[in-house]
Amino acid sequence: MTKTQHGFTLPELLTAVAIVAILAGIAIPTLRQFSANSRTTAANNSLVSALALARSEALRRSMPVTVCASNDSATCAGSTDWSIGWIAFTDVNGNAAVDAPNDQLLQAWNGPSGNVSMTSSPPNAAKFLTYNARGMANLGAKITFNTWVAGCTGMNRTQLVVTVGGSPQNTHIACP
C-alpha cells in the first residue's frame, strides 16, 4: 500500500505568496483612495442635510434659520473653516448669532473626521448661511464649500455651491 502525500512544494508556496503580495500592492492604494473619497462624500452629505433641515425649518416655522460653523455646538465660530462642525438654529432677529431666549438650537453636527478639510468662500460672506421665512437664502452672492482629504489627487475634491436661491449644487473638481 502506497501512501500519497498532499500539500504544496516550496516553489508552489512561494509563487502563491508572490501573487498575493502583487494583488495586495495593487489593492491597498485603491482602497485608501476609496476610503478618502468616502470620508469626503460623507462630510459633504452631512452639510447638505444641515442645509436641507435649515431650509425646511425656515419654511415650517416662518422665520429665519441660520447654519454656521461652530466649534462648541452652541455658538457660531465666525469662521470659514467648517471642519470644526456646524449648527442650525432659528435666528429670530437675523443677526447670525444664537441669542437666548429667542433663538432655538435645532441641531449640531460634529466636524468630519480623518483629515477632511472643509472651507467656504468668499471669505467675507461665507461664515454663515441664513434661510428666510420663504426658504430662500439671504445671500448677496453664491457660497462655495470645498471638501477634500489631505493628500487627495485627481478630481476628488467636492465642491458644493449654494445659489442665491438657496439650493445646493454638487460637483467634483481637481484637488488643490
C-alpha positions as CSV (number, residue, x, y, z in Angstrom):
1,M,0.0,0.0,0.0
2,T,1.5,3.3,-1.1
3,K,0.9,6.5,0.8
4,T,0.5,9.7,-1.1
5,Q,1.4,13.0,0.4
6,H,-0.8,16.1,0.0
7,G,0.5,19.6,0.2
8,F,2.5,22.3,-1.6
9,T,6.1,22.3,-2.6
10,L,8.2,25.2,-1.6
11,P,8.2,26.7,-5.1
12,E,4.4,26.5,-5.3
13,L,4.1,28.2,-1.9
14,L,6.5,31.0,-2.9
15,T,4.6,31.5,-6.1
16,A,1.3,31.8,-4.2
17,V,2.8,34.3,-1.7
18,A,4.2,36.4,-4.6
19,I,0.8,36.5,-6.3
20,V,-0.9,37.6,-3.1
21,A,1.7,40.3,-2.5
22,I,1.3,41.7,-6.0
23,L,-2.5,41.8,-5.6
24,A,-2.2,43.5,-2.2
25,G,0.2,46.0,-3.7
26,I,-2.4,46.9,-6.3
27,A,-5.4,46.9,-4.0
28,I,-4.1,48.9,-1.0
29,P,-3.7,52.3,-2.8
30,T,-7.1,51.9,-4.4
31,L,-8.6,51.1,-1.0
32,R,-7.0,54.2,0.5
33,Q,-8.4,56.4,-2.2
34,F,-11.8,54.8,-1.9
35,S,-11.7,55.5,1.9
36,A,-10.7,59.1,1.4
37,N,-13.5,59.6,-1.2
38,S,-16.0,58.1,1.2
39,R,-15.0,60.5,4.0
40,T,-15.2,63.5,1.7
41,T,-18.7,62.4,0.4
42,A,-19.9,61.7,4.0
43,A,-18.8,65.2,5.2
44,N,-20.4,66.8,2.1
45,N,-23.7,64.9,2.6
46,S,-23.8,65.9,6.2
47,L,-23.6,69.6,5.3
48,V,-26.2,69.2,2.6
49,S,-28.5,67.6,5.2
50,A,-27.9,70.6,7.5
51,L,-28.8,73.0,4.7
52,A,-32.0,71.0,3.9
53,L,-33.0,71.0,7.5
54,A,-32.5,74.7,7.8
55,R,-34.4,75.4,4.7
56,S,-37.4,73.2,5.7
57,E,-37.5,74.6,9.2
58,A,-37.4,78.1,7.9
59,L,-40.5,77.3,5.8
60,R,-42.2,75.3,8.5
61,R,-41.7,77.9,11.3
62,S,-42.0,81.0,9.0
63,M,-38.8,82.5,10.5
64,P,-35.1,82.8,9.6
65,V,-32.9,79.7,10.2
66,T,-29.1,80.0,10.1
67,V,-26.4,77.4,9.6
68,C,-22.9,78.4,10.7
69,A,-19.5,76.8,11.6
70,S,-19.3,76.0,15.3
71,N,-16.6,74.5,17.4
72,D,-18.7,74.2,20.6
73,S,-22.0,73.0,19.2
74,A,-23.7,76.0,20.7
75,T,-22.5,79.2,19.1
76,C,-21.2,80.4,15.8
77,A,-17.4,80.4,15.4
78,G,-17.3,83.2,12.9
79,S,-15.0,81.1,10.7
80,T,-14.9,79.9,7.1
81,D,-13.4,76.6,8.4
82,W,-16.3,74.3,8.6
83,S,-14.1,71.3,9.5
84,I,-14.8,72.2,13.1
85,G,-18.5,71.3,12.9
86,W,-21.7,73.3,12.4
87,I,-25.1,74.2,13.9
88,A,-28.5,75.1,12.7
89,F,-30.7,77.4,14.8
90,T,-33.7,79.7,14.5
91,D,-32.5,83.3,14.1
92,V,-35.4,85.5,15.0
93,N,-33.5,88.8,14.7
94,G,-31.4,87.7,11.8
95,N,-28.0,88.5,13.3
96,A,-26.4,85.1,12.7
97,A,-25.8,84.6,16.4
98,V,-27.6,82.3,18.9
99,D,-29.4,84.7,21.2
100,A,-31.2,83.3,24.2
101,P,-34.1,83.0,24.9
102,N,-35.4,83.9,21.4
103,D,-33.3,81.6,19.2
104,Q,-33.6,77.8,19.4
105,L,-30.7,75.4,18.5
106,L,-32.2,72.9,16.1
107,Q,-29.3,70.5,15.6
108,A,-25.5,70.4,15.9
109,W,-23.1,68.4,13.7
110,N,-19.6,67.3,14.6
111,G,-16.8,68.2,12.1
112,P,-15.7,65.4,9.8
113,S,-13.0,63.0,10.9
114,G,-10.0,61.6,9.1
115,N,-8.1,64.7,7.9
116,V,-11.1,66.1,6.0
117,S,-10.9,69.8,5.3
118,M,-14.0,71.8,4.6
119,T,-13.8,75.5,3.9
120,S,-16.2,78.1,2.5
121,S,-15.7,81.1,0.3
122,P,-15.9,84.1,-0.4
123,P,-14.1,84.7,2.9
124,N,-16.1,87.8,4.0
125,A,-19.5,86.4,3.3
126,A,-19.3,82.6,3.9
127,K,-19.2,82.4,7.7
128,F,-22.9,81.6,7.9
129,L,-25.9,80.9,5.7
130,T,-29.4,82.1,6.6
131,Y,-32.7,80.9,5.0
132,N,-35.6,83.4,5.3
133,A,-39.2,82.5,6.1
134,R,-39.8,81.7,2.4
135,G,-36.9,79.2,2.3
136,M,-34.7,81.5,0.2
137,A,-31.1,82.0,1.1
138,N,-30.2,85.5,2.2
139,L,-27.1,85.8,0.1
140,G,-25.6,88.6,-1.9
141,A,-23.6,86.1,-3.9
142,K,-23.4,82.3,-4.0
143,I,-21.4,80.5,-1.3
144,T,-19.0,77.7,-2.2
145,F,-18.0,74.9,0.2
146,N,-14.9,72.8,-0.7
147,T,-14.3,69.5,0.9
148,W,-11.2,67.3,0.5
149,V,-8.9,64.9,2.3
150,A,-5.2,65.8,2.9
151,G,-3.2,64.3,0.0
152,C,-6.1,64.0,-2.4
153,T,-5.3,63.7,-6.1
154,G,-7.3,63.9,-9.3
155,M,-10.9,65.0,-9.4
156,N,-11.6,64.0,-5.8
157,R,-12.4,67.4,-4.2
158,T,-16.1,68.0,-3.7
159,Q,-17.5,71.5,-4.3
160,L,-20.9,72.4,-3.0
161,V,-22.3,75.7,-4.4
162,V,-25.3,77.2,-2.7
163,T,-27.0,79.6,-5.1
164,V,-28.7,82.8,-4.2
165,G,-32.0,80.9,-4.3
166,G,-30.7,78.6,-1.6
167,S,-30.4,75.3,-3.5
168,P,-27.1,73.4,-3.1
169,Q,-25.4,72.0,-6.3
170,N,-22.6,69.4,-6.0
171,T,-19.7,68.8,-8.3
172,H,-16.3,67.2,-8.2
173,I,-13.2,69.3,-9.0
174,A,-9.5,68.9,-9.1
175,C,-7.7,68.6,-5.7
176,P,-5.7,71.6,-4.5
